């Protein structure tokens, strides 16, 4: 199962090139894998400060085991709060816009 989950990351997340685009989509991942990708994504963007804001697409939770009770979004929000990273919900509760202190470029102008 671990191997299958790793293959899912390689198939779903790696092609997004999230470290360059400033947007990561976590659809199709389990919580453990999603959080590992979020940590890598955040660490990279908070250190490099290429963008003023970055986007984490968590989905609204419609495909979770308990339909309409998201698992990934609350975990990502908790992580951001614990790290004192500012964010707001966008896209009808399916994505988070995260502020990168001292970021350089607007995400939309890339």
Beta strands, then each sheet from edge to edge (+ up, - down):
strand 1: 23-25
strand 2: 53-57
strand 3: 87-90
strand 4: 95-99
sheet 1: 1+ 2+ 4- 3+
end
